[in-house]
Amino acid sequence: MVTGASRGIGRAIALKLADDGFAVVVNYAGSAERAASVVTDIEAAGGRALAVQADISDAAAVERLFATALEAFGRLDVVVNNAGIMTMAHIKSDELDVLDQTLAINLRGSWLVMARAGEVLTRGGRIIALSSSVLAKSFPGYGAYIASKAGVEGLVKVLANELRGREITVNAVAPGPVATELFFEGKSDDTVQRIADMAPLERLGQPEEIAATVAFLTGPDGGWINAQILRANGGFA
Ligand code: NDP
């Protein structure tokens, strides 16, 4: 299962995991057509996939998402909680709505998805959450987003301990700036270039590079990595 797999990084993760042989549940919030096209792409390459709408901040919707996944494929081996939003706002009294919405989707949503994953995953399963390397930067305007992702990193480490004895790993991947709609939204070309240049590799990451990092953690080579935050960012530290 990949949440937020209709576009951006989640789409790339869904395609990569399908290529690695997983049947994939392609979750999305509103982009039904885009999610359907991810399923079509996976099936065209010989894989199996199912698009399921669910707002991950809604407990009943997450319950339905997992029930649908289990009904369709019988068991869950990997859950990637990738869905997320980023809204810029300074830490001001009248910006509370931004904090509430960001925490609802990024943190409460992570709690709901990772909790259900911990309850239903098979022995040897893998749980991966998406954080962000921007935690290290503390840029103005990123308060709500950074607070939400710091919370996600905390949940990952605690859940890894709570799942002791089940052979389930729980990790986060924390990308640096990646070329997706979430990153480009509201930024001028100059701002994009300035941020891209911050990494020693002097470019944005591509969704496929984050998908490859996730696939390492879900594959046999990643089995000894547990309770870690893997910062895939070209050196944006
Ligand atoms: P995009 O905005 O490109 O895609 C977001 C995805 O999340 C979409 O599939 C969207 O579905 C889905 N989504 C949003 N809200 C919800 C919700 N409430 N319930 C279910 N799905 C939802 O984002 P990115 O691909 O850039 O980001 C993916 C993850 O990576 C996020 O967690 C983000 O914070 C993280 N990240 C991104 C970085 C970047 O530079 N791009 C850097 C560091 C971390 P729909 O299309 O239906 O709206």
Boltz pocket constraint, residues with backbone or C-beta under 6 A from the ligand:
constraints:
  - pocket:
      binder: B
      contacts: [[A, 3], [A, 4], [A, 5], [A, 6], [A, 7], [A, 8], [A, 9], [A, 10], [A, 27], [A, 28], [A, 29], [A, 30], [A, 31], [A, 32], [A, 34], [A, 54], [A, 55], [A, 56], [A, 57], [A, 81], [A, 82], [A, 83], [A, 84], [A, 85], [A, 86], [A, 105], [A, 109], [A, 130], [A, 131], [A, 132], [A, 133], [A, 134], [A, 173], [A, 174], [A, 175], [A, 176], [A, 177], [A, 178], [A, 179], [A, 180], [A, 181], [A, 182], [A, 183]]
      max_distance: 6.0
